[in-house]
Amino acid sequence: MSPDLASGRGEAVLRPVRLPWQALALALLALAAAALAGLVLGPAALPPGDVLRELLGALPFVNIESTLDARQTAILWELRAPRVVLGGLVGATLATAGAAYQGVFRNPLADPYLLGVAAGAGLGATIALVADAAPGLVAPAAFCGAVLAVVLATSLARTAGSSRTPATLILAGVAVAAFLTAVQTFLQQQRSDSIREVYSWILGRLSTVGWSEVWQVMPYVVVTWLAITVGRRLLDVLAVGDHEAATLGIRPGGVRVVMVVAATLGTAAVVAVSGLIGFVGFVVPHTVRLLVGSSYRVIVPLSLVLGAAFLILADLAARTVVAPGELPIGVVTAFIGAPFFALVLWAGRGGEL
């Protein structure tokens, strides 16, 4: 839907908008190309034709003999494929959550870390790292920290008497993020020997050990995708304003809470295994908005697909640009996102798009 107000009457009029199949087809093609590049390219390059034969042979009822040797097969299925899939899940979730946050707060510059998710996850991971906890406990600690941050932000907003208004939630999130960041900095200073490990996590990475991380985040991201995709038309309704949405039979506060919870759940889950990868939730939905319009019926599904492709390509750059070394993936996304953000501000259109 594309929201408009009927002139002279103050009534909300919503024009239905359909997802252009051409745009969706191009997005899916971009995702397929990104995934294939992620599987083929790397320190040990694999033949594209042989990789395609291997992938097709893995499909049910398709009998194609593999032409990869045992070493190449191990690289493909035990190293490359889990990382590409995880990158797709993380990118799709951050971009979808970013679209939801932008719709909820009626601000195209919002991102999934707005309510302190990043600060909470960083604090949780820092606590686990400085306490020399088992490596497997870092992700759960980051997840708990992210959820705690949002709970604190919403509770603080509620004490102000208006927990469901965008401005109050944003201010509460800023306050909570500042406090949690201060606690994290204090802990790092107390255990300076752990600073390198903490910053390695904060800058983001998609290192995987088999498929365990994929299965770990899968339930959360599926719930997030379904909730935001099913409710995306309500984001269009929120765009006309709370009063006008209420006249259409929509409860803006309830919609806002559901969307924030869904977006936060997915964001907390993916940053727990990937670290703090910035700008994905801002750049992808904003780019989609520039290309296809402002209706969330279009923005949400395209952001999901293109977010996955974007992060797969960013991870590919992270592990090939300085090979055999590896850049933090957060550095790669910042190289893209920061100039994009600056360009939006320079153009003077940040409040309009």
N, C-alpha and C positions, 0 to 999 in steps of 0.2 A: 504494500500500500504506500501511496505517497500522500502525506498529510497536507491539507490546505484548509484554510478557514474561509467559509462563505462570506463574501463581502457584505458589510452592513448589518449582519445579523449575529455575528459572533458564534455561529454554529460550526461544528467540525464536519468537514466533508472529506472523505477518504477515497482517493482514486485507486482502484486495484492495480497492482503492478505484478506482472509475472516474471519469473526468472527466465531470461533469454537462453534458449537451449544452445545457441551458438557460443555464448560466453561460458556456459558450463562445460561444453565440449572442449573449448580451448583451455580452460582451467584444468580439466582432467588430463588433457594431452600434456600440458606443462608438468603436472605431477608425475605422469608416467615417464616423461623424459628425464626429470630430476632424479627419480628413483633409479632408473637404469644407469644414469651417470654415477650415482652414488655407489651402485653395486660394481660397476666396471672399473672406475678410476680409483687410484690410490698408489701407495708405495709399490705394491705388486699389482700391476695392471692385469685385468682379465679380458680375454677376447669377447667383444660384445655379442657376436653371433653364438658363441658357445654358452654364454650366460643366458641368452634368450632360450636356447634349446633346453638348458637345465631348468629354467623357470617353467617353461611350457610342459616339460616332462613331469614336473611336480604336481600338475593339475590332475584332478580325478578323470579317469577314462581317457587320458591322453598318453599314448604310448610312443614316446620319443626317447631314443637312447642318448644319454649324456656323453659329451665329448670332452668334459673337464677331467683332469686327473685328480687323484685323491687330495693332493695339497690344495689345488684350486677349489675343489668342492668344499674343503674345510674353511678356506678363507671366505668363500661366498656365504655359506650357511651359518658359520659359527662366529664370524667377525663382522662382515659387511651387512648382511641382511638384518640382523638385530639392530644394528646402529641406524640403518636407514629407516626401519619401521619406527624405532623410538623417536628419531628426529621428526618423522612425519606426525606422530602422535603429539609430541610436544608443540611443534609449530602450529598444527591445526587447533589445538586446545588454546594456546595463547592468543591466536588470532581471533578465534570465536569468542573467547572471553573478553578480548578487547572490544569487539563489536558490541557485545552485550553491555559492557560498562559505558561505552560511548552513547548507546541508546538510553540507558537508565539515567545517566547524568546529563543527557542532552548536551554533550560536549565532545566534539570529534577529536579532541586531543587527549581524552582519557585513555588509560591503559589498565591492564589487569592488576597492577601493583598499587592501585590508587588508595586502597584502604589499609595499607601496611603489610600486605602479603609478603613483599620482598624483605622488609625489615624483620618480620616475624620468622620467616624461613631462615634468613641469615643468622638470627640469634639462636634458633634451635640447632642449626648445624654447628655453629660456633661452640655452643655448650657441649655438644657431643664430641667435637674434635679436641677441645681443651681438656676434657675429662678423660681423654684417651679411651673412649668407648669403642666397642667393636665396629669395624667398618659398616656392617649391616645396619647399625643403629643410627647412622647419620641421616639417611633418608626419612625414617619415621620421626626423628627429632625435628627435622626441617618441616615436615608436614604438620606436626603438632604446633610448632611455632607459628606457621602461617595461619592456621585456623584460630589460634589464640589471639593473634593480632586483629583479625576481623571481628572476633567476639568482643574484644576490648573496644574497638572502634564503634561498633554498633551500640554497645552498652553506654559508652560515653555520649554518643548522640542521643540516646534515649533519656539520659539525665538532663539533657537540654530541653526536653519536652517535645522534640520533633525528630524522631529517629529515622523517619522515612523520607525526609526531604533531601534532595541532592546536596545542597550547600552544607547542611549540618553534617552529613556523612563524610563529605570530603574533608571538612575541617577536623573532624574527629580522627579521620585516617591520618592526616598530616601530623597531628599531635602524637598519636600512638606510634607512628613510624619514627618520629624524632626521638621519642623516649627509648624505644627498643634498640635503635641504632646506637644511642649513647651507652646502653647496657652492653651491647655487643663490643663496642670499642673498649670499654673498661675491661671486659674479660680478655680481649686480645692483648691489652697492655700487661695484664697480670701473667699471661702465659705467652711471652714474645716468641718462644720457640715454635708455637703453632701458627704464627701469622702467615707463613708461606702456604701452609695447607689450607687455612681458612680462605685466603684470597684465591687460591686455585679453585675452590668450590664456588666462591662468589662470582667469579668471572665466567662460570658456566662450562660444562663439558658434557659430551654424550658417550663417554667411555662405557662400554657394556661388558658384562660377563655372561655371554649366552643370551637367552631370552628372558631371564628372570625379571629385569626391569620392565620389559614390555608387558608381561602378565601382571606385574605389580600395579601399573597405572591404568591398565585397560578398563577395569570396571568404572573407575572414576571419570575417565574421559568420555566413555560412552554415555554415562548419565548426563554429563555436562553438554555434550553435543545434542542429545535428544531434547533436553529441557530448553535449551536456547533456540534450537531449530524449530521446535513445535511452537514456542512462544514468540517467535520473531515478529509476527504481525502485531503483537501487542506493543513492541518497541516503536512501531510506526504510530500507534495510537498515543503513546506517551509524548511523542514529538510535538503534538499539537498543544500540550500543556495539561496539567493535572485537572483543571476545572473542566476543560472540554472533554477529556477522557472520561471523567465521571459522568458527564451527560450522555455518553455512549454506553453506559453500563459497566465501565471498567473501573476496578479499584486500583488506582495508581500506586498506592503504598504497598499493597499486596504483590502486585506485579514486580515492583522494584525489589522487594525482599527476595522473591523467588529467583529472579534473574541474578541478583548479587550472590545469593547462596550457591546457585549452580555454577556461576563463573568462578567463584572463589574456590569451590571444591575441586574443580578441574585444575585451576592454576596451582593450588597448593600441592596437588598430587604430582604434577609434572616438574615443578621446580624442586621438589624433594629428590628427584633422581637426576635432574639436569643442571642444578644450580640456577643462578639468577641470570637468565638470558633476556636482555632488555630489547625494547623497541619493536619486537615482533607484533605485539598486540596493538601497537600504534600504527606502524608503517603499513601493514597489510590491509586492515579495514579502511584506512584512510585512502590508500591507493585505489581500492575497489570503489569507494565512494566517488573519487574523482573520475573514474572510468565509466561507471554504469549508473550513477545516480545515488540518491540518498535513502531509498527504500531499504529497510532491513530485511524484507523478504528476499532481496537480491544480495545484500551485503553479507548476511550471515553464511549462507551456503558457499558463496564464492570465497569468503575469507577462510572458511574451513579447509577448502581444497588448496587454495593458493598459500595459506599459511604453512601447510605441510610441505609444499614444494619449496617455499622460501627457505625454511630451516634446513631441509635436506641439502640444498645448494650451499647454504652458509656453512654447514658442517663439512661439506666436501671441500670448500675453500680452506677451512680451518685445518684440515689434515693433509692438504696437498701444497699449499703456498710455500711453507717452509719445511717440506718433507726432507729428511725423515723425522723432523720435529713436528710439533703440532701447536697451533695457536688456540687460545681459549675461544670458544665459539661466541661468547659474549663480546669479545673484541671485534670479531667480524661483523656481528649485527650492529654494533655501535658505529663502525665505520660507515655503514649504510644508513642507519637510522638517524644519527646525529645531524649529518648534512641535510637529510630529508626534513627533519624537524626545523632546522634553521631556515631552509628554503620556504617552508610554510609560513613561518613567522615573518621572514623578509618580504614575502609577497603580500603580507597584511591580510591574509584570508583565514587565519587560524580560527576565528570565531564564526566563520560563515560555512566552512566545509563540513 
